[in-house]
Amino acid sequence: MSVREKDNPQFFARIQEQNLLRQYDLLTNCIEIGLEKGIEAFDKYTLWSLNHAAVTNIAQFGGRFREQPIYVGKHIPPHFDQVPHLMDQFLSVVHENWSINEHPTTLAAYALWRMNWIHPFVEGNGRTARAACYYLICMRYGELLPGTKIVPERIRENRAPYYAALKEADKHWANGHFDVSQLADYLQQLLKAQLAEV
C-alpha cells in the first residue's frame, strides 16, 4: 500500500511529515543503542530501519537497497549492482576511522555526502542520509544532543548551502580527491545553532 503524491499532494505531505516524526523517534533509539554498544552498532540494518520509517506508505520498497537505476538531477548514482559493495565500503570507512581525532563533524559529513552519492534506496535517501549524519554527530559527542530543532531539521529548512556543499564534495571526488570539509563546516554551524538554543 502506498500513497501517490500526484493523487493528493497535501495528504502525501502529511504522511511524509508523520514518517519523519517516526524516523526521528527511531533515530533516538538507534543513537541510544549506539552509545551503549559502540560505533559497530552503526550498520546496514540501522540504515534499512531508518529508511523504512522515512518512506512507509509512500514507497513499497523501503528499508532495502535499490535494485533498479535511479537518477537525481544531473547526478547519475552508481549501478544498483554496486550498491551493496559500496555501502559495505562506506560503513567500513566510518568504522575504521572512528578513533581518528579529527573535526567532530568530518565523518558525519562523509556519511551525508557518500549516502547521497551512492543513493542506495529507491526513496528517502536524503532523509536517511541526514539521519545517519546526525547519528554520527551524537556518537562523536558521546551523547544524545539537546535541542528543540536538530541538525537534520535545520538542513531541511535551508537546503541551498547543503546542496552547494554536496556539489563541492562531488567535484573533489570527480577529480580523484576526497574532501568534505565544506560540508563538515556547514554541519558544525548548524550544530552550534542547535546547541545555542538549549
N, C-alpha and C positions, 0 to 999 in steps of 0.2 A: 504494500500500500504506500502510495506517495502522493503528495500534493504538488501540482504543477504551478509555477509562478504565473504563466500566461493565463491560466483559468481564473485566478483570483489573487492579484498581486498583494492586496492587503492581508488576506488570510495567510498567504505564503510567508510574508514578512513576520507575521505574528508567530507562526510555527518556528521560523528561524530564530527569533528572539527567545522563545521558550527553550529551544535546543541549546542556545548559548548559555542560558542560566543553568541548565542541567550540566552542560560541559564544565562550567566553572565550579560547580559543586563537586563533580567527579575529579577535576583537576586538583582541588583542595585535598581530597582523599589521596590522590596519587602522590602529591608532594609530601604529605604526612608519612606515607609509606616509604618514599624515597629518603626522607630524613632519618627514618628508623633503620632502613636496610642498606643505604648507601647508593652510589650512582649506578650500580648494576641494575637497580630496580627500574631505571630508565631504559625500556626495551621496546621492541616492536609491538608487544601485547598492550603496553600502556598507550602507545600511539594509535593502535587499532581501536581501543576503547574510547579514546578521546575523539577520534574521527567519527565513530559510530554515534556518539552522543551529539556531535555537531550536526549530523545530517539525517537523523531519524525522521522519518515521514516525508523527507524531501528527496532522498536518493535511496534506491533499493540496494546498492552495493556498498553501503557504508561499513567501515570497520575492516576492510580488506584492501590489499593493494590492487591497483587497476590492472586489467588485462586487455586494455584497448588503447589506441592512440588518443592523445589529448592535446589541445592547442590553447595557449594562453597569450593572447595578443600576438606580438612578434616573436615570443619565446616558444620554441618547439622543445618540450621536455623529452628526455631520453625514451627510447623504445621501451614499451612495457615489459619486454623480456628481461631488461636490465634492472628493473625497479627493485626486486628482492636483493640482488647483489649490491646495488648502490646504497640501499637502506642499511644493509649489514655493514658496509664500509662507513657510512655516516655514524652509526652507533659506535663502531669501533674507534673512530676519531674522538668522539666525546669521551668514551671510557678511558682510552689510552692517554689522553691529555688532561684528564681531570685534576691530577695532582700538580700540574704545572702552575706556578704562580704568575698569573698574567692579569690583564684588565678583567675585572669581575663580570663584564658582560660580553667578553670575546666569544666564549663557547655558545652562549645564548644567541649571539649574532650569527655565528656559524650555523646553528640549528635553524634559525629563522630563514637565512638565505638558502641553505642547502635543501631544506624540505621544499621550499618554493621552487627551487631549480629542478629538483627531481620530479615534483608534483606526483607523489606516489599514489594518490587516491583519485577516484572519479570526481568527487565533490568534497568541498570542505577543507581543501589543502591549506588555505590561508589561516583559517580558524584553528586548524590542528597545529600548524607551524607556530602560530602565536602562543598557543597553549604550551607547546614544548619549550619554546623560548622562556616563558615565564617560569615553568618548572625548573629549568636550569638556573635561572636567576635566583630563585628561592633556595635551591640546593647550594649554590655558591655562597650565599649569605648565611646558610645554616639555619634558616627559619622560614616559616610561612609569613611573608612580609605583610605588615599592616597597610591599610589604605582603603578608602571607600571606592576609589577608581584605580584599578590595577593597570599595569603596562599594556596588556592586550586591548583593553578598552580605550586607552589613550591612543594607540596606533589606529584603531578604527575611526576615531574622531577626526584625525588629520592624516590622511594617507599619503599626501604628496611627498613629504620627506622620507617616508617609509619606502615608497616606490623608487625614489631617487637613489636611496642607499642600496637597495637591491640591485638596481641597474649598474651602479658603480662596482659592486662586487662581481656582477656578471662580466663587466668589461675586463676586470683584472683576471678573472678565470679564463676568458676567451684569449687573453694574451699570455696564458701559461703561468699566471701568478695566483696566489691565494691572499686576499686582503679584504677583510670585513670590518676594517677599522672605522669607516664612516657609519656603518650600521651599529657597531658597538658604542660609539659616541652618542648616537641618536638614542639608543636604548638607555644609556646612562642618564641622559637628560630627562627622559620620561620617568625613570625610576626615582630620580631626585624630586620631581614634581609629585609623584605618588607619596613619597615619604614625607614631603614637606606639609602635606595636608593632615598628617597624623597629629 
